[in-house]
């Protein structure tokens, strides 16, 4: 098409010698996109449960730290406001 070879059809093999269905035109972009792709049954496996458990633990720790930090900041702010306005007479 762009190689200027006339009526010659593109080769069904990719530039790396394999028969990748993603790249059969001989284009540089197709060759780059076909790198690292494999046809295997392992691609559709579910993620490991230990990875999910680790993410849940990290999220739980972050939530607990945020809650404790919020509680501490509200407590300190209340004490500070009480000390600032402690001399103001109340009705």
N, C-alpha and C positions, 0 to 999 in steps of 0.2 A: 504494500500500500504506500508507505512512505520511503521505502528503500530504493525506489526507482528501477526495480528489476522488471517492470512490465507486467506480463500476465502470470508470473510465477506466484503460486499460492504459498502462503506461509507454512513453515514446517510444523508438524504436529508435536515435535519434541521441543522442550524448553531449552534455554541456553546452557543449562547445567547438565543436559543429557537425559534428564528425567522426563516423564510424560505428565507434568503438572497440568491439571485442567484450568488453573488460574492463568497460566501464561503459555500461549501457544502461537503468539504472533511474532516473536522475536524482538519485541520492544524492550527497551531498557526498563521502563516502569513496570511492565509485567514480570520481568526477571527479578527485579528488586522485591516486588510484592510476593513472589513465589518462594523467596528464601525463608526457610524456617517453617514452612507449612508441611505437615505430614498427614497422610491419610491413615488414621488408626482408630481403633475402638476405644482407646484410653481417653479420648478428648471429651467424652460425655460423662465422665465419672463425677459423682457428687463430691463437693469439697470435704476434706477430712473434718471429723467432729472435734478433734483437738484444736484445730484452728478456730472453729466457731466458739468453743468454750473459752479460749484465750481472749477473743474479742469481747465476749460478754463480761468476763472478769475485769478487763481493762475499762469498759464502759461503766461498770458498777463502781469501781474505785474512783473514777473521775466524778461520778454523780455524788458519791459520799463526800469527797473532798470539797466539791462545790457547795453542798449543803452545810457542811461544817464551817466553811469559810463565810457563807452567808449568815449563819447563826452568830458567829464570832463578831462579824462586822456590825450586825444589828445590836448586839449586846454592848459593844464598845461605843457605838453611836448614841445609844440610849444613855449610857453613863456619862458621856461627854455632854450631851444636851442637858442632862440633869445638873451637871456641875456648872454649865454656862448660865442656865436660867434658874439656878437654885436660890438666888437672892431676890427674884421677882415675886412680889406678893400675889397670892392666889385669892380669888374671890369666892 
